[in-house]
């Protein structure tokens, strides 16, 4: 896949943006009806773009976002906010006390990058390298977290300058390690909560935005209820007894047993789970065992992933996978040891919260640019926040108009590209969520 940079678009993409979002032609009920939507100035919009480019050029991996956190904290402190650093290793949070009484809400941006060698031709391309699993790797904001940081910093700046219009308090969360902590470490949203973030600040609701190349610039995708899947890994160790390949009866074949476990596992979703409630996927990604063509080994290892959209069904799959593997092994005289590593839960959007705040989304983006998303089998650790308080998580399109999002390099691609026109929409959405949430409270 190649990055498509059409010449007429280059100046617009990398110059000062001038896109204005007008909502005066639309009438909405609920929070968004009370006043015209707030919008960043062209000066602040350009500052958001400059922040994004700086974070993009100097990315850092999960739990290693030291300079990223330092830059974030420095700006938040310059705004006069109450700032805490070092949460979940490198996380930064800041509290804005509004000028009017009201509830506390949280708004989150993730700050880590990926071990990807960038192949775009943007002038702020990353040349950074780092160590990942013992190897030197390129580092790139290939999932767009650089834009998340910049948009939330822009929102924090605007809201601080207009705190007299803010009802209640706003907790800005700049979270490390959304892509997963390094092996042997804790991190991300789960660790921030474990360290007492929500216990201390007691937000009433949490909001998040994720940039995507899967939609055109400025389009916002939402969904009530489950949006993104849970993501769990499993490892099954099948223990047999080694023997010569010419005399299989002299041992217990873990390879044949492993093959039967793989086949039998396919019936969990297709025959044992009520898929009318929610889709699910069980996939094997690694099969390891044996060292020579004529030796039946002692052991085979199977590693895979589980995705689903219902927390109750998630546990059913765990139980059935364990039972299937163990019972299949027994029938062959082998043993199966199943270890399930629970990863990110289902990202669940609170129905009432989305219903309340959807008019704000429509007023900011324009109703014609707000679409209902299909279920997404990818996972997000914003899900941990949404287990604690009502959450609303949306996607913001960043593939330029006139280009087909289905053909654009996806998030996590070395060619992942963001049309910076989208940043104003995202910044304005954070701002207006904050202004509108407490209006009816």
N, C-alpha and C positions, 0 to 999 in steps of 0.2 A: 504494500500500500504506500502511496506517496502523498505528501502534503500538497494540496492544491492551493496555490497562491495566485489568484487571478490579479493581474496588474492593476486594474481600476480600483481594487479593494485595498491595496497596500497602504496608501496614504491615509485612508479612513481608519484602518486597523491600528496604525501606529502613531497617528497624530492625535491632537486634542479632540476629544469627543464633543459632539454638540447635539446629541440626541435628547429631545425633550419628551417626556411622557405626559400627555394631557388626559385628564379624566373628566373634564367638564361635560362631555357629551353623554356620560353614563350616569344613570341613577341607580343607587343601591340601597338596600335596607341594612340594618344592623350597624356595627361600629363604623363602617366606612362612610356612612351617610352624614355624619355630624359636620364634617368640614372637608375642604379640599385637601388632597393628600400632600404631605410634606415631601420635599424633593431637595437633593443636594445641589449646591451651587456648582457652576462649571469649574471653579477653582478646587473645591473639595473632590469633585469627580476626577479631575486630573491627578490630585494627590492619591486617590485610591488606586489609579492606574500605575502611578510611580511606585507605590508600596508593592503592588502585585509584581511588577517587573523586578524589583529588588529581591523579594522573596523567591521569585522564580529563578533568578540567576544564581542565588546562593542557597540551595535547598539543603536540608539535613534529614537524616533517617530517624526512625522512631526511637524515642527515648534519648536521642542525641541532638535535640533541637535547641542547643545552647545559645547560639547567636540569634536564632530566630526569636526565642523567648526574650532575650535581652532587648532586641529592637522593639518588640511588642510592649514590654513593660515600660521602656523609656518613654514611649509616646503616651501610654495610658497615665503614667505619672505626671507628664507634662500637662495633662488635662485636669489635674487635681483630683483624680479618682483614688479611692481606696484600693490599692493594688497588693496582691499576694503572688509570690513566685515560688517555684520549687514544688508545686503540687503535682503528685504523680510524676516525680522526677523533674520535668521541665515545663509543666503547665503553668499558665498565668491566668489569674482571674482578677476582675475589677468590678467594684460596685459603684453604681451611680445612684445617688439618692435624689429622687425626683422632687419637684417643687410643690407637688400636691399629694395628699394622702392616697394610698392605694396599695395593691398587692405587689409582691416581688415576682418577677419573671426572669427566666434564664434564656440567654441566646448564645449559641455555641458555634465555634469555628474550629476545625481540626487543623493541625499545623505541620504534620510530618510529610515527608516525601518518600519516593520509592527507589529501589535499586534498579534503575533503568537508565540506559545511555540515551540521551536526548538526540533526536534526529530531525528536529524542526529547523527552520532557517530564520527564526526570530533573532533580532539583534541582542536580546538579553538571554540567549540560549545558555543553559547550564553546562559548565565544563567541570563541575565538582566531581570528585571521586571520594569514596569512603570505603570502610571495611564492612562487609556483610557476610556472615557465616564463614569467616576466615579468608575471604577473597576480596580483592580490590575491585570495586564496582563503580560504575557511573551512578550519579544521583540526579533525579529529575522529579519535579512536581507534575508527574504524569496523571495524577487524579484530580488536579485542580485545587488542592488545599491552599495554594498561594492566593488564589482568588478569594477563598473563604476568609482568610486572615484579613486581606485588604478590605473586603466589604464590611466585615464586622468592626474593624478599626474606623472605617468611615462612618458607620452608624454610631459608634461610641463618641466620635468627635462631634457629629451633628447634635446628638441628644444631650451631650454635656453643654454645648453652647446654647441649647434651648431647654434646659432642665426645668424651667418654670412651667413648661407645657407637659411635663412627664408626670403621670400619676403613679405613685409607688416607686419602687426601686428596680433597677435593671442590673442583673448579674451577667457580665460578659465573660464567657468561658473560652479560653484559647487552649485547646486540648491536644496533648501529644499522643503519639502512638495509635492513631485510629487504624492504621494499616496492620497493627499487631506488634506487640512488644518483642524484642529479641528473645531467642530461646533462653529459657531459664529466668526471665524477668517478668514482672508484672507491669501493666501500663494501661493507658487509655482511659476511657470513661469509667470503666469498672473500678480502676484504682482510685480515680478522683473521688468517686462516691464512697469507696471503702475508707478513704482518708477523711471522710466527713464533710464533703463539700455541700451537699444538700441539707445535711443536719445543721450546719452552721448558718446557711443563708435562707433556707426554707422557701425556695421558689414555689410558686403555685402552678406554673406551667413552663414548658421548655420548647424552644423553637430552633430549627436548623434549616440550612439551605445547602444543597449540593449541586455544583456545576456539572453539566453533562454535554457531551457532543451529540447525544441522541435526539436533541430537539434544536430547532432554530433559535437564534439569538432572541432573548427576551421572553420566550415561551416558558410558562411555569406549569409543571406537572404536579398534581396532588392526588391523594387517594385517602378516603376514610377507612379506618380499620387497618388491617395488615397491608404494608407497603413493600417491605423487603423481607427476605427469608431469614430464618435462623441459619447459622453456619456452624456445624460441629464436625469434628474429625474423629475417626475411629481407627484403631489398630487391632488386628486379630492375629495372634500367634498360634499357628497350627503345629502341634508337636506330634511327630510320628516316631519311627525308629528306623535308623539308617540300615540299608542293605544294598547288595549289588543289584544293578538294573536287570540282570538276567535271572534273578531269583526274588521277585517282588514278594513272594509268600514268606520270605525269611525276615521281613520287617513290617512296618506300617507306613504306608505311602502318604505323606502329608501333602504332596502335590495334587493327587487325585482328590483328596479330602478338601483341599482348598478350592479346587475347581467346583466341587459340589456345593460348597458354601457360597461361592459367588453366584451360581445358578439359583440356588434355593433362596438367596436373599432377594432376588428379583420379584419374588411373590409377595414380599412384605407390603410394598406399595400397591401392586397390581391386584392382590387378592385378599389382603388382611387389614388394610386401612380404608376407612370410609373417605374416599377421595372427593365425594360431593361436598365435604366440609372445607377442604383446603388441599391444594396440590402438595406433593412431596417428591423428593428425589433422593435415592441412595446410589452413590457411584463409587466404584473402585478405581483408584488412580495408580496404585503401586502394588505389584506382585513380585516378591523376591524369595528365592529359594534355590538351593542347588549350586554345585560348582563344577560338575562334570556330567557328560552325557550318559554314562553308565553307572552312576551312583544315585540311588534314591536317598535324599537327604533326611536329616532328623527333623528339619523345621522349615516352615514357609511363613512369611509375613505378608499380610494383606493390609493395605492402608487406603482409606477413602473418605468421602465427605457425605454429610446428610444435610439436606435443605428442606425446610417446610415453613408453613405460615400459620401454624396453630400450636400453642405451647403444650396443650394436652396431647395432641397427636405426636409432637416431638418426643414426649416421654414414652408413648406407645412404641414408636419406632426403636428407641433405645432398647426397650425390653425385648421386643421381638427379634431384633438383630442379635442380641446376646443369646436368646433361646435357640434361634436358628443355627448359629455357629456352633454352639456347644452340643446340641443334639445331633447335628450332622456329623460332627467329629466322633461322637460316641458310637454311631452306627458303623464307623470304619475302624474302630479300635484306637482312635487317636484322641487327642485332647485339644480344645480350643480355648484360648484365654483372650477375652475381649476387654479392651480398654477404650472407653469413650471420653473424649476431651470436649467438654461443653464450651463452645465458642460464643458467638454473639447471638442473643435471643432474636425473636421476630421483632422487626421495627414496626411498632403499632401506633398508628395515628389515632388520637382520641377523637371519636366521632363528634362529640359536642363541641370540642375545641375547634376542629376544622370547620364545622358548620358556622360557628361564631365568627371565625377569622377569615373565611373564604371571601366575603365581600371586600375585605381589605386587600387581599391578593388581587382580586379582579380590578379594584380601583387603581392599584399601582401599575399593573402590567397591561390593563385593558382586558375586558371580558373575553374578547376574541382570542387572546393569547393564553388563556388558562384552560388546561385540558386535564381530564381524569387519566391517571396513569394505569397501566396494567400492573399486575404483580411482577416483582423483580426478584429473581432468584439470587442476586447478589446480596451481600449483608453489610450492615453498618452498625458501629457501636454506639451511635445515638440511641439505639434501642435500650441501653441500660438506663438512660435518663427517663425515657418514656415508660419504663416499668415503675419508676418512682413517682412521677407526676404526669398529668396529661401532657402529651407531646404532639407537635406538629412539625413534620419534616417534608420538605418539598424539593423538587428538582428544577434547576434553572438552565434553559437551553443556551448554548454558546457556539453553535455552528452558524456561520453567516447566512443571511437571507440569500436565496438563489442557489445555495448548495444543499445537496441531499444529505440529511443527517444519517441516513442508513449507510451511506458510503464514507462518512467521515471516520478518521481514526478514533477508536473508542478510548475512554478512560483507561489508563494503565498502558497505553500504546506509547512507544518512543516518538510517535508522530502526533500525539494528542495536542490539539490546538484550541485555544480559547479566543473567541472574538470579544475584545474588551468592551464593546458596546453593552454587553450583558451586565457588566459590573455595576452600572448605575441602577439598573432594575433591582439587582440583589441588595444593594445598599439601601435603596428606598424601601424595600420590603422589610428589612430589619427595623428600620426607623419607624415605619407605620404600624408594624406589629406592636412595637413598644408604646406608641402613642395611643393606639386604639384599644389595646387589650383591657385596660382598666376603666375605660370610658363608661361601660355599663355596669361595672362591678360595684 
